[in-house]
Amino acid sequence: MDAITLWQRYQDWLYYHEEIGLYLDISRIRFDQAFLEAMKPKFDGAFRDMEALEGGAIANPDEQRMVGHYWLRNPELAPTPQIKQQIIDTVNKIETFVAKVHKGEIKPPQAEKFTDLLSIGIGGSALGPQFVADALAPDYPLINIHFIDNSDPDGIDRILQRLGDRLKSTLILVISKSGGTPEPRNGMMEVKQALLKQNLHFPDQAIATTQIGSKLYQEATSQGWLETFPMEDWIGGRTSEMSAVGLLPAALQGIDIHALLQGAQTMDIATRQPDIKTNPAALLALCWYAVGGGRGQKDMVILPYKDRLILLSRYLQQLVMESLGKEKDLDGNIVNQGISVYGNKGSTDQHAYVQQLRDGVPNFFATFIEVLRDRQGPSSEIEPGVTAGDYLSGFLQGTREALYDNQRDSITVTITEVNPYTVGALVALYERAVSLYASLVNINAYHQPGVEAGKKAAAQVLELQHQSLQALRSHSQGISISDLATKIDAQEQVETLYKILRHLAANDRGVELSGDPSKPGQLIAKWR
Ligand SMILES: O=P(O)(O)OC[C@H]1O[C@](O)(CO)[C@@H](O)[C@@H]1O
């Protein structure tokens, strides 16, 4: 297409939301009118699905659950008065609690006020709070947030070292919808031990966000933790940013949660329109379908040209991939759906992998996130008539153009500035786009059966570890790994057994492995 035709296409397809100050440019996605017409019936179905979902239908048939994250920013839409009241009560509870913490009315026993917040959670119980904190926390927040989002002892040590003496003035927030996920449980146990070492009483500094009745809930209530906040059955982890999961840590840092909710609500209104061209989420879903043939054939590369949006791609990675990455469709056919998501930020990535995007394997489409306002306040010039922000803007334009010239498609989402309102709108935009796309390709976006397989396998590895340790302890001499496997009837898992023993040996856990490490089959294991 020549420049004039492209300029016309840009204008024909540009979506603009005045109140949010958001532009969506899909002109650099190559689809034609015939494709649009062919997609219309599919979209009619998707819009109907969304209406049913928002009305309280069982949108997650596997787990027989409603899907209600849209109600969180407009409780009036909740399907029952009880749910509406739950949502309002939770926000009130958060605000009351946070005000007391900020005033020092709720305080740690050994300090005047809480200075830090240690958030322990994983997946949807971490990624939203991490993204929002990095994007929106003030430079000097009322409370500094830290995250433990893994079962990595070294990672946990780093956080605890940084907190050091301030552990006594740290509010510990354990987030887990199910209340039984191993990683946050492990993080919590480690933090408990660290507090004990400093003679601190964990319950006096702990709060939890979890489903009422969960293991975590029972522990928190029976041990007298400071407070618990509910996570409802109808909120999924990856769509929980506007529930207590995201609102509580945001409010503790001094982020305006009402603006966050308002931005999402305004975007929800815009994305509820049953018309592709005037609905930005439908436009995104249309593009995803167009580039990947409705089969996820192209990866989604998220390129925000703004440092404080660097975690957007990680956040979207879970939202998109855990929602869309499914083996079967709703009719039980094997479809292996999904869209891969990755990215960091521009222009930094231009000096890393953008080379491949421009010239290499064309297996992706880019999504540029542009922020019009460079910074708060004026910018000085770094050369006559040019600021650093002008460069950043130029790099974005240049990369978009260079990609398109080489048949690489892109979407550009532009916002005026990064604030709680626009971040709320962005979250809501992508939540709805994922929901619509899921309907287009006929999959359940709200379960995650695949994750269970990994969890079960991990539990089996730990069981094998117990058995092998027992066997080793009762065996006074050295034993080869295959004999040990035979002894505990785990011949099929001999490789796993080797890796368990190697890990234990590397961590002085009583296991000694002798022999040539490059010949694992000949190693002799011994209990010391
Ligand atoms: O909040 P929970 O129940 O600890 O779960 C954490 C994460 O684990 C998953 O269930 C996947 O294992 C995610 O969907 C979820 O966000």
The ligand as an SDF file (V2000), in Angstrom:
LIG
                    3D

 16 16  0  0  0  0  0  0  0  0999 V2000
   -4.3030  -17.7400   43.9240 O   0  0  0  0  0  0  0  0  0  0  0  0
   -3.9080  -19.1670   43.8950 P   0  0  0  0  0  0  0  0  0  0  0  0
   -5.0490  -20.0930   44.1630 O   0  0  0  0  0  0  0  0  0  0  0  0
   -2.7460  -19.4250   44.8270 O   0  0  0  0  0  0  0  0  0  0  0  0
   -3.4300  -19.5250   42.4490 O   0  0  0  0  0  0  0  0  0  0  0  0
   -2.3550  -18.8600   41.8430 C   0  0  0  0  0  0  0  0  0  0  0  0
   -2.2830  -19.1200   40.3680 C   0  0  0  0  0  0  0  0  0  0  0  0
   -2.1910  -20.5030   40.1210 O   0  0  0  0  0  0  0  0  0  0  0  0
   -2.9820  -20.8540   39.0070 C   0  0  0  0  0  0  0  0  0  0  0  0
   -4.1270  -21.4970   39.4750 O   0  0  0  0  0  0  0  0  0  0  0  0
   -2.2550  -21.7400   38.0790 C   0  0  0  0  0  0  0  0  0  0  0  0
   -1.6360  -22.7430   38.7830 O   0  0  0  0  0  0  0  0  0  0  0  0
   -3.3280  -19.5290   38.3680 C   0  0  0  0  0  0  0  0  0  0  0  0
   -4.4280  -19.6060   37.5720 O   0  0  0  0  0  0  0  0  0  0  0  0
   -3.4710  -18.6870   39.5740 C   0  0  0  0  0  0  0  0  0  0  0  0
   -3.4490  -17.3370   39.2460 O   0  0  0  0  0  0  0  0  0  0  0  0
  1  2  2  0
  2  3  1  0
  2  4  1  0
  2  5  1  0
  5  6  1  0
  6  7  1  0
  7  8  1  0
  7 15  1  0
  8  9  1  0
  9 10  1  0
  9 11  1  0
  9 13  1  0
 11 12  1  0
 13 14  1  0
 13 15  1  0
 15 16  1  0
M  END
$$$$
